[in-house]
Amino acid sequence: MRVPELITAVFQPWADLYSGSAMVSTVVEFLHLSSLLVAGGFALAYDRSALRAAKRPLAERTSFLRELRAVHRPVTVALTLVVASGLALMMADVQAMLPSGVFWLKMGAFALLLMNGLSIQRVGLKLSANASDLQSWRALRTGSIRSVALWIGTVFLGVLLTSAA
């Protein structure tokens, strides 16, 4: 048995449950989309604030940096649910997903999104130590612009993936 057939066979019970139960498929899709909405909503609101904060006086920047720490937890929890529900969606149709170039593009964009989020978090820690570091503010601005593009790109690839499947 080749690897694709083995993977398909391993996940077949889940695929059968998912395709045979409107309740299961609805819950998984809802979890995926609502978690994406929460994570992306918080992240995009933060990105917008970051783009504006760099132009503000130092006192306002400092309060913005406290917000960075506050937004991290809900985004992390929501992204965890995005990953778990995304795995459930992928396992429900392994035969279509694994060979799909769009699927792998989406996974690549999502990985870049996560790495960018970690980078923004590191820059935020630097700025917490020195809120007047202009180079770090530029890095935060660049990371926020990249974040917006990656969120939009990842959602687009997800829509493309569902319409191509």
Secondary structure as UniProt FT lines:
FT   HELIX           3..20
FT   HELIX           22..53
FT   TURN            54..55
FT   HELIX           58..92
FT   HELIX           94..97
FT   TURN            98..99
FT   HELIX           101..129
FT   TURN            131..132
FT   HELIX           134..164
//
